[in-house]
């Protein structure tokens, strides 16, 4: 399922990076949080910029937009090939700037574009 999602994403962004990672058989989104440790596939923010031509926050926004405005945080980590820590810091910065909204659901976080975030207050009052 995730393989098709990443291929569709790479086609919509015109970016071979996501397709290449998927075809190499990166770990699934259900892998443990330290899934990037010890692999040579982890890249830095500057490498993401160089390889994709997009600033990391712009890349994440495009990633979200091509997936109905919502993705699990671990899926963003897998698609960008940033470490879990770097992805978390990037998303924290984006959240502080109002670019994304993160919602904790159990042990994972769902990242949404603001216009796709559920109205938590309205649901809680019913």
TIVO-2410 file (N, C-alpha, C; in nm, 3 decimals):
# residues 126
REC num residu      c1      c2      c3 atome chaine
REC   1      X   0.082  -0.119   0.000     N      A
REC   1      X   0.000   0.000   0.000    CA      A
REC   1      X   0.087   0.126   0.000     C      A
REC   2      X   0.187   0.130   0.088     N      A
REC   2      X   0.272   0.249   0.096    CA      A
REC   2      X   0.357   0.264  -0.029     C      A
REC   3      X   0.396   0.154  -0.089     N      A
REC   3      X   0.476   0.160  -0.211    CA      A
REC   3      X   0.399   0.234  -0.320     C      A
REC   4      X   0.271   0.202  -0.338     N      A
REC   4      X   0.189   0.269  -0.439    CA      A
REC   4      X   0.172   0.417  -0.405     C      A
REC   5      X   0.154   0.446  -0.277     N      A
REC   5      X   0.139   0.585  -0.232    CA      A
REC   5      X   0.264   0.666  -0.265     C      A
REC   6      X   0.381   0.610  -0.238     N      A
REC   6      X   0.505   0.682  -0.266    CA      A
REC   6      X   0.530   0.699  -0.415     C      A
REC   7      X   0.495   0.598  -0.492     N      A
REC   7      X   0.512   0.611  -0.637    CA      A
REC   7      X   0.419   0.718  -0.690     C      A
REC   8      X   0.294   0.720  -0.642     N      A
REC   8      X   0.200   0.824  -0.684    CA      A
REC   8      X   0.251   0.961  -0.643     C      A
REC   9      X   0.307   0.971  -0.523     N      A
REC   9      X   0.362   1.097  -0.475    CA      A
REC   9      X   0.477   1.143  -0.564     C      A
REC  10      X   0.568   1.052  -0.594     N      A
REC  10      X   0.683   1.092  -0.676    CA      A
REC  10      X   0.640   1.135  -0.814     C      A
REC  11      X   0.538   1.069  -0.868     N      A
REC  11      X   0.488   1.110  -0.999    CA      A
REC  11      X   0.424   1.248  -0.993     C      A
REC  12      X   0.349   1.276  -0.886     N      A
REC  12      X   0.283   1.406  -0.877    CA      A
REC  12      X   0.381   1.519  -0.852     C      A
REC  13      X   0.492   1.490  -0.782     N      A
REC  13      X   0.593   1.592  -0.756    CA      A
REC  13      X   0.698   1.598  -0.867     C      A
REC  14      X   0.697   1.499  -0.956     N      A
REC  14      X   0.800   1.493  -1.058    CA      A
REC  14      X   0.936   1.466  -0.996     C      A
REC  15      X   0.936   1.389  -0.890     N      A
REC  15      X   1.056   1.365  -0.810    CA      A
REC  15      X   1.086   1.217  -0.805     C      A
REC  16      X   1.202   1.177  -0.851     N      A
REC  16      X   1.242   1.037  -0.851    CA      A
REC  16      X   1.291   0.991  -0.715     C      A
REC  17      X   1.316   1.083  -0.621     N      A
REC  17      X   1.371   1.047  -0.491    CA      A
REC  17      X   1.280   0.950  -0.418     C      A
REC  18      X   1.152   0.981  -0.412     N      A
REC  18      X   1.058   0.896  -0.340    CA      A
REC  18      X   1.045   0.762  -0.410     C      A
REC  19      X   1.036   0.763  -0.544     N      A
REC  19      X   1.024   0.639  -0.619    CA      A
REC  19      X   1.148   0.552  -0.595     C      A
REC  20      X   1.268   0.610  -0.600     N      A
REC  20      X   1.391   0.535  -0.580    CA      A
REC  20      X   1.393   0.469  -0.442     C      A
REC  21      X   1.354   0.544  -0.340     N      A
REC  21      X   1.353   0.490  -0.204    CA      A
REC  21      X   1.255   0.374  -0.194     C      A
REC  22      X   1.142   0.387  -0.259     N      A
REC  22      X   1.040   0.282  -0.254    CA      A
REC  22      X   1.087   0.158  -0.327     C      A
REC  23      X   1.147   0.176  -0.443     N      A
REC  23      X   1.191   0.062  -0.521    CA      A
REC  23      X   1.307  -0.011  -0.454     C      A
REC  24      X   1.386   0.059  -0.371     N      A
REC  24      X   1.493  -0.007  -0.298    CA      A
REC  24      X   1.440  -0.088  -0.181     C      A
REC  25      X   1.310  -0.070  -0.150     N      A
REC  25      X   1.249  -0.148  -0.042    CA      A
REC  25      X   1.276  -0.092   0.094     C      A
REC  26      X   1.255   0.039   0.115     N      A
REC  26      X   1.272   0.096   0.247    CA      A
REC  26      X   1.174   0.031   0.342     C      A
REC  27      X   1.200   0.046   0.470     N      A
REC  27      X   1.116  -0.017   0.570    CA      A
REC  27      X   0.976   0.042   0.569     C      A
REC  28      X   0.881  -0.036   0.614     N      A
REC  28      X   0.743   0.009   0.617    CA      A
REC  28      X   0.722   0.113   0.727     C      A
REC  29      X   0.608   0.180   0.718     N      A
REC  29      X   0.576   0.284   0.815    CA      A
REC  29      X   0.555   0.228   0.954     C      A
REC  30      X   0.536   0.098   0.967     N      A
REC  30      X   0.515   0.038   1.097    CA      A
REC  30      X   0.643   0.000   1.168     C      A
REC  31      X   0.757   0.035   1.111     N      A
REC  31      X   0.886   0.000   1.170    CA      A
REC  31      X   0.909   0.078   1.299     C      A
REC  32      X   0.998   0.032   1.385     N      A
REC  32      X   1.024   0.104   1.510    CA      A
REC  32      X   1.077   0.244   1.485     C      A
REC  33      X   1.069   0.329   1.586     N      A
REC  33      X   1.106   0.470   1.573    CA      A
REC  33      X   1.252   0.489   1.533     C      A
REC  34      X   1.340   0.396   1.568     N      A
REC  34      X   1.481   0.412   1.533    CA      A
REC  34      X   1.515   0.343   1.400     C      A
REC  35      X   1.417   0.333   1.311     N      A
REC  35      X   1.434   0.262   1.185    CA      A
REC  35      X   1.545   0.320   1.098     C      A
REC  36      X   1.581   0.448   1.117     N      A
REC  36      X   1.683   0.510   1.034    CA      A
REC  36      X   1.824   0.488   1.089     C      A
REC  37      X   1.834   0.447   1.213     N      A
REC  37      X   1.965   0.433   1.276    CA      A
REC  37      X   2.048   0.327   1.205     C      A
REC  38      X   2.172   0.364   1.171     N      A
REC  38      X   2.263   0.269   1.111    CA      A
REC  38      X   2.245   0.246   0.962     C      A
REC  39      X   2.159   0.323   0.897     N      A
REC  39      X   2.144   0.306   0.753    CA      A
REC  39      X   2.210   0.423   0.682     C      A
REC  40      X   2.249   0.399   0.559     N      A
REC  40      X   2.310   0.508   0.482    CA      A
REC  40      X   2.206   0.585   0.402     C      A
REC  41      X   2.078   0.554   0.422     N      A
REC  41      X   1.973   0.621   0.348    CA      A
REC  41      X   1.925   0.749   0.415     C      A
REC  42      X   1.967   0.776   0.536     N      A
REC  42      X   1.925   0.897   0.605    CA      A
REC  42      X   1.998   1.015   0.541     C      A
REC  43      X   1.923   1.123   0.520     N      A
REC  43      X   1.987   1.242   0.462    CA      A
REC  43      X   1.959   1.363   0.548     C      A
REC  44      X   2.037   1.469   0.526     N      A
REC  44      X   2.020   1.593   0.601    CA      A
REC  44      X   1.921   1.683   0.528     C      A
REC  45      X   1.883   1.792   0.595     N      A
REC  45      X   1.793   1.889   0.532    CA      A
REC  45      X   1.856   1.946   0.405     C      A
REC  46      X   1.986   1.976   0.411     N      A
REC  46      X   2.052   2.034   0.293    CA      A
REC  46      X   2.058   1.933   0.179     C      A
REC  47      X   2.075   1.805   0.211     N      A
REC  47      X   2.073   1.702   0.107    CA      A
REC  47      X   1.933   1.690   0.046     C      A
REC  48      X   1.830   1.703   0.129     N      A
REC  48      X   1.693   1.700   0.078    CA      A
REC  48      X   1.671   1.815  -0.020     C      A
REC  49      X   1.719   1.933   0.016     N      A
REC  49      X   1.709   2.050  -0.072    CA      A
REC  49      X   1.784   2.025  -0.203     C      A
REC  50      X   1.906   1.975  -0.194     N      A
REC  50      X   1.987   1.950  -0.313    CA      A
REC  50      X   1.922   1.845  -0.404     C      A
REC  51      X   1.873   1.738  -0.344     N      A
REC  51      X   1.819   1.627  -0.423    CA      A
REC  51      X   1.681   1.655  -0.481     C      A
REC  52      X   1.600   1.734  -0.411     N      A
REC  52      X   1.462   1.757  -0.457    CA      A
REC  52      X   1.442   1.894  -0.519     C      A
REC  53      X   1.528   1.989  -0.483     N      A
REC  53      X   1.510   2.125  -0.532    CA      A
REC  53      X   1.409   2.204  -0.449     C      A
REC  54      X   1.361   2.146  -0.341     N      A
REC  54      X   1.264   2.212  -0.253    CA      A
REC  54      X   1.324   2.228  -0.114     C      A
REC  55      X   1.291   2.340  -0.048     N      A
REC  55      X   1.323   2.354   0.095    CA      A
REC  55      X   1.247   2.243   0.167     C      A
REC  56      X   1.299   2.190   0.277     N      A
REC  56      X   1.231   2.080   0.347    CA      A
REC  56      X   1.086   2.110   0.383     C      A
REC  57      X   1.056   2.231   0.430     N      A
REC  57      X   0.918   2.261   0.466    CA      A
REC  57      X   0.827   2.264   0.343     C      A
REC  58      X   0.876   2.314   0.233     N      A
REC  58      X   0.798   2.316   0.109    CA      A
REC  58      X   0.775   2.174   0.059     C      A
REC  59      X   0.878   2.091   0.070     N      A
REC  59      X   0.866   1.951   0.027    CA      A
REC  59      X   0.759   1.880   0.110     C      A
REC  60      X   0.759   1.903   0.241     N      A
REC  60      X   0.660   1.839   0.328    CA      A
REC  60      X   0.520   1.890   0.294     C      A
REC  61      X   0.505   2.020   0.268     N      A
REC  61      X   0.374   2.073   0.229    CA      A
REC  61      X   0.324   2.008   0.101     C      A
REC  62      X   0.412   1.991   0.002     N      A
REC  62      X   0.374   1.926  -0.123    CA      A
REC  62      X   0.340   1.780  -0.099     C      A
REC  63      X   0.415   1.716  -0.013     N      A
REC  63      X   0.389   1.577   0.024    CA      A
REC  63      X   0.249   1.564   0.085     C      A
REC  64      X   0.217   1.653   0.177     N      A
REC  64      X   0.085   1.650   0.241    CA      A
REC  64      X  -0.025   1.681   0.140     C      A
REC  65      X  -0.004   1.781   0.056     N      A
REC  65      X  -0.105   1.821  -0.041    CA      A
REC  65      X  -0.137   1.707  -0.138     C      A
REC  66      X  -0.038   1.630  -0.173     N      A
REC  66      X  -0.061   1.520  -0.267    CA      A
REC  66      X  -0.121   1.397  -0.199     C      A
REC  67      X  -0.141   1.404  -0.067     N      A
REC  67      X  -0.200   1.293   0.010    CA      A
REC  67      X  -0.321   1.340   0.089     C      A
REC  68      X  -0.404   1.418   0.027     N      A
REC  68      X  -0.529   1.467   0.088    CA      A
REC  68      X  -0.507   1.548   0.215     C      A
REC  69      X  -0.389   1.610   0.228     N      A
REC  69      X  -0.363   1.700   0.338    CA      A
REC  69      X  -0.326   1.636   0.469     C      A
REC  70      X  -0.314   1.502   0.473     N      A
REC  70      X  -0.283   1.433   0.598    CA      A
REC  70      X  -0.188   1.316   0.574     C      A
REC  71      X  -0.094   1.300   0.665     N      A
REC  71      X  -0.004   1.184   0.664    CA      A
REC  71      X   0.043   1.157   0.806     C      A
REC  72      X   0.075   1.032   0.833     N      A
REC  72      X   0.136   1.000   0.962    CA      A
REC  72      X   0.278   1.054   0.962     C      A
REC  73      X   0.326   1.095   1.077     N      A
REC  73      X   0.460   1.152   1.088    CA      A
REC  73      X   0.565   1.052   1.041     C      A
REC  74      X   0.549   0.926   1.072     N      A
REC  74      X   0.648   0.826   1.030    CA      A
REC  74      X   0.649   0.810   0.878     C      A
REC  75      X   0.537   0.833   0.812     N      A
REC  75      X   0.534   0.827   0.666    CA      A
REC  75      X   0.610   0.943   0.605     C      A
REC  76      X   0.602   1.059   0.668     N      A
REC  76      X   0.680   1.175   0.622    CA      A
REC  76      X   0.829   1.145   0.640     C      A
REC  77      X   0.863   1.086   0.752     N      A
REC  77      X   1.002   1.047   0.779    CA      A
REC  77      X   1.053   0.952   0.671     C      A
REC  78      X   0.973   0.854   0.636     N      A
REC  78      X   1.011   0.757   0.533    CA      A
REC  78      X   1.024   0.823   0.396     C      A
REC  79      X   0.930   0.910   0.361     N      A
REC  79      X   0.930   0.973   0.229    CA      A
REC  79      X   1.045   1.071   0.212     C      A
REC  80      X   1.079   1.144   0.317     N      A
REC  80      X   1.186   1.243   0.307    CA      A
REC  80      X   1.323   1.180   0.329     C      A
REC  81      X   1.326   1.064   0.395     N      A
REC  81      X   1.450   0.997   0.435    CA      A
REC  81      X   1.531   1.082   0.531     C      A
REC  82      X   1.463   1.167   0.606     N      A
REC  82      X   1.527   1.239   0.717    CA      A
REC  82      X   1.517   1.150   0.839     C      A
REC  83      X   1.606   1.169   0.935     N      A
REC  83      X   1.597   1.090   1.058    CA      A
REC  83      X   1.468   1.125   1.131     C      A
REC  84      X   1.426   1.038   1.220     N      A
REC  84      X   1.305   1.062   1.298    CA      A
REC  84      X   1.318   1.191   1.379     C      A
REC  85      X   1.435   1.215   1.435     N      A
REC  85      X   1.459   1.336   1.515    CA      A
REC  85      X   1.453   1.462   1.428     C      A
REC  86      X   1.519   1.458   1.312     N      A
REC  86      X   1.518   1.574   1.223    CA      A
REC  86      X   1.378   1.602   1.172     C      A
REC  87      X   1.304   1.496   1.140     N      A
REC  87      X   1.166   1.512   1.094    CA      A
REC  87      X   1.081   1.576   1.203     C      A
REC  88      X   1.097   1.531   1.326     N      A
REC  88      X   1.021   1.586   1.438    CA      A
REC  88      X   1.052   1.734   1.459     C      A
REC  89      X   1.181   1.769   1.453     N      A
REC  89      X   1.219   1.910   1.469    CA      A
REC  89      X   1.164   1.996   1.355     C      A
REC  90      X   1.173   1.946   1.233     N      A
REC  90      X   1.120   2.019   1.118    CA      A
REC  90      X   0.970   2.043   1.134     C      A
REC  91      X   0.898   1.940   1.173     N      A
REC  91      X   0.753   1.952   1.189    CA      A
REC  91      X   0.717   2.044   1.307     C      A
REC  92      X   0.798   2.043   1.412     N      A
REC  92      X   0.776   2.136   1.524    CA      A
REC  92      X   0.790   2.280   1.478     C      A
REC  93      X   0.892   2.307   1.396     N      A
REC  93      X   0.911   2.442   1.342    CA      A
REC  93      X   0.794   2.480   1.251     C      A
REC  94      X   0.752   2.388   1.168     N      A
REC  94      X   0.640   2.415   1.078    CA      A
REC  94      X   0.512   2.438   1.156     C      A
REC  95      X   0.493   2.363   1.263     N      A
REC  95      X   0.374   2.379   1.348    CA      A
REC  95      X   0.376   2.516   1.415     C      A
REC  96      X   0.492   2.559   1.464     N      A
REC  96      X   0.505   2.690   1.528    CA      A
REC  96      X   0.476   2.804   1.429     C      A
REC  97      X   0.509   2.781   1.301     N      A
REC  97      X   0.483   2.881   1.196    CA      A
REC  97      X   0.342   2.872   1.139     C      A
REC  98      X   0.263   2.774   1.186     N      A
REC  98      X   0.126   2.761   1.138    CA      A
REC  98      X   0.114   2.692   1.003     C      A
REC  99      X   0.221   2.626   0.958     N      A
REC  99      X   0.218   2.557   0.829    CA      A
REC  99      X   0.150   2.421   0.837     C      A
REC 100      X   0.158   2.356   0.952     N      A
REC 100      X   0.096   2.225   0.972    CA      A
REC 100      X   0.034   2.218   1.112     C      A
REC 101      X  -0.050   2.118   1.130     N      A
REC 101      X  -0.109   2.087   1.260    CA      A
REC 101      X  -0.076   1.940   1.286     C      A
REC 102      X  -0.026   1.911   1.407     N      A
REC 102      X   0.002   1.772   1.443    CA      A
REC 102      X  -0.099   1.728   1.548     C      A
REC 103      X  -0.153   1.609   1.527     N      A
REC 103      X  -0.253   1.553   1.617    CA      A
REC 103      X  -0.200   1.419   1.667     C      A
REC 104      X  -0.195   1.402   1.798     N      A
REC 104      X  -0.150   1.277   1.857    CA      A
REC 104      X  -0.268   1.181   1.863     C      A
REC 105      X  -0.247   1.063   1.805     N      A
REC 105      X  -0.349   0.958   1.810    CA      A
REC 105      X  -0.282   0.833   1.865     C      A
REC 106      X  -0.301   0.811   1.993     N      A
REC 106      X  -0.233   0.698   2.056    CA      A
REC 106      X  -0.084   0.723   2.063     C      A
REC 107      X  -0.006   0.635   1.999     N      A
REC 107      X   0.140   0.646   2.003    CA      A
REC 107      X   0.197   0.710   1.877     C      A
REC 108      X   0.113   0.757   1.789     N      A
REC 108      X   0.165   0.819   1.667    CA      A
REC 108      X   0.104   0.957   1.646     C      A
REC 109      X   0.165   1.032   1.555     N      A
REC 109      X   0.114   1.165   1.525    CA      A
REC 109      X   0.072   1.170   1.379     C      A
REC 110      X  -0.039   1.238   1.356     N      A
REC 110      X  -0.087   1.262   1.222    CA      A
REC 110      X  -0.059   1.409   1.193     C      A
REC 111      X   0.004   1.436   1.079     N      A
REC 111      X   0.038   1.571   1.039    CA      A
REC 111      X  -0.061   1.614   0.933     C      A
REC 112      X  -0.119   1.733   0.952     N      A
REC 112      X  -0.221   1.783   0.860    CA      A
REC 112      X  -0.187   1.924   0.814     C      A
REC 113      X  -0.225   1.956   0.692     N      A
REC 113      X  -0.227   2.096   0.652    CA      A
REC 113      X  -0.338   2.161   0.732     C      A
REC 114      X  -0.325   2.288   0.771     N      A
REC 114      X  -0.426   2.350   0.857    CA      A
REC 114      X  -0.569   2.338   0.804     C      A
REC 115      X  -0.587   2.350   0.673     N      A
REC 115      X  -0.722   2.342   0.617    CA      A
REC 115      X  -0.779   2.200   0.616     C      A
REC 116      X  -0.696   2.100   0.644     N      A
REC 116      X  -0.740   1.961   0.649    CA      A
REC 116      X  -0.744   1.904   0.791     C      A
REC 117      X  -0.711   1.986   0.889     N      A
REC 117      X  -0.711   1.939   1.028    CA      A
REC 117      X  -0.854   1.927   1.078     C      A
REC 118      X  -0.884   1.822   1.154     N      A
REC 118      X  -1.019   1.809   1.209    CA      A
REC 118      X  -1.044   1.917   1.314     C      A
REC 119      X  -1.169   1.953   1.327     N      A
REC 119      X  -1.209   2.052   1.427    CA      A
REC 119      X  -1.226   1.981   1.560     C      A
REC 120      X  -1.120   1.972   1.637     N      A
REC 120      X  -1.119   1.897   1.763    CA      A
REC 120      X  -1.219   1.956   1.863     C      A
REC 121      X  -1.224   2.089   1.875     N      A
REC 121      X  -1.312   2.153   1.972    CA      A
REC 121      X  -1.458   2.118   1.946     C      A
REC 122      X  -1.499   2.122   1.821     N      A
REC 122      X  -1.638   2.094   1.786    CA      A
REC 122      X  -1.672   1.948   1.818     C      A
REC 123      X  -1.579   1.855   1.789     N      A
REC 123      X  -1.606   1.714   1.816    CA      A
REC 123      X  -1.610   1.688   1.966     C      A
REC 124      X  -1.529   1.757   2.044     N      A
REC 124      X  -1.525   1.733   2.189    CA      A
REC 124      X  -1.652   1.781   2.258     C      A
REC 125      X  -1.717   1.885   2.201     N      A
REC 125      X  -1.835   1.941   2.268    CA      A
REC 125      X  -1.963   1.863   2.236     C      A
REC 126      X  -1.958   1.768   2.144     N      A
REC 126      X  -2.079   1.691   2.111    CA      A
REC 126      X  -2.087   1.562   2.183     C      A
***
